[in-house]
Amino acid sequence: MKKIMIAICALAVLSFAGEGRSVYSPFASYGLEISVVKPLSDAWKSNRTAFGNVNFISNFQILPYTSVTGDIGYSFPGNGFDAKIGLQQQLLPTDIAPFVGGMAGVQAIPEDDFADSFEKRIGPTVEANAGLYFFRESWISLRLKGSYQWTFADEMNHGFGVSLGILFANSRPGLKAIDVSR
């Protein structure tokens, strides 16, 4: 009986030894985002009550809850544009995950009476954002985001924005790989 127990224990140890431990596999997703921005600085809001943005967005999930994000967009009316890169930290490991993030880049604010030349409209921009990420490890995911941004053009412009984006994964989100490096 003792020999049978030893043989069973040995088989159990050998069967678990070859499995390895699972590790996270990064993935990327891309999509489109539509947003509305409400200007809050005096000169900017005296010319516009709000303007729209259409952005191409990307999300590179490099760690289980951390991603690098990028946006390239067009603002209307007034022909503005922006290009930003940032970090996003998801706060819960759930399918509907709240997140916080920040971005930095360059923006040309839409034309207005005070900044009608291109040199007066373009400058560095920073953004703080928070929101909800729906179906974060799925083939299709949604991102609802509220943001506050500052653009340092000829004068400082700042405003609040709300956006909704849809992202499509180009790889296998949620895939766990086996670490065999031991």
C-alpha positions, -999 to +999 in steps of 0.1 A: +000+000+000+029+023+009+045+018-026+012+025-043+008+058-025+044+068-033+038+060-070+006+081-071+024+111-054+053+108-079+029+107-109+010+138-095+043+157-091+055+148-126+022+157-142+022+193-126+060+199-133+055+202-171+027+227-170+046+260-163+028+290-151+006+312-173+018+347-182+000+377-197+001+381-235-002+418-246-026+427-274-036+458-294-069+473-306-078+501-329-110+520-337-129+553-340-140+578-314-166+606-316-164+634-290-178+668-281-156+694-264-170+723-244-145+752-243-140+768-208-114+795-213-129+830-218-116+838-253-122+803-266-158+799-252-168+834-265-163+821-300-176+785-297-201+769-274-188+734-284-170+716-312-168+680-323-139+656-328-135+625-348-105+604-338-087+573-349-077+556-315-054+529-306-050+509-274-019+487-267-026+466-236+010+460-224+002+448-189-030+432-176-045+466-164-022+491-181-022+503-217-006+528-239-031+548-259-029+570-290-053+594-307-051+612-340-082+634-347-099+662-366-120+689-350-150+706-366-162+733-373-130+753-378-105+727-391-086+717-360-065+686-354-047+668-326-022+639-321-017+626-286-001+596-268-007+585-232-012+559-205-044+544-192-047+525-159-078+502-155-089+500-119-107+467-117-102+433-134-138+431-146-154+432-181-167+467-174-136+484-159-133+520-147-100+537-158-080+568-153-054+582-177-034+610-191-022+621-226+001+646-241+007+658-277+001+686-301-032+703-310-043+729-334-075+744-319-104+751-343-103+786-359-119+814-341-119+852-340-088+855-317-067+827-332-074+827-369-038+821-381-023+787-379+007+799-357-017+812-331-038+780-330-012+752-326+006+742-295+013+715-270-016+699-253-021+677-221-052+658-210-065+641-179-092+616-184-114+589-167-142+567-178-155+531-184-140+505-206-167+479-217-157+443-227-120+451-222-107+417-232-131+411-261-128+413-299-149+444-298-148+469-269-163+503-261-147+532-243-167+560-226-144+588-216-146+622-199-116+644-203-102+678-193-076+692-217-053+722-218-038+735-251-009+760-248-013+778-281-010+816-285-030+817-252-040+788-230-072+771-240-089+745-219-121+726-220-141+695-210-149+667-234-170+636-235-163+608-260-175+573-271-151+550-289-153+515-304-122+494-306-115+462-326-088+438-314-063+427-341-050+398-320-063+375-293-072+395-263-071+377-229-048+350-243-026+335-216+007+320-227+027+293-209+060+303-194+085+276-203+116+295-195+124+275-164 
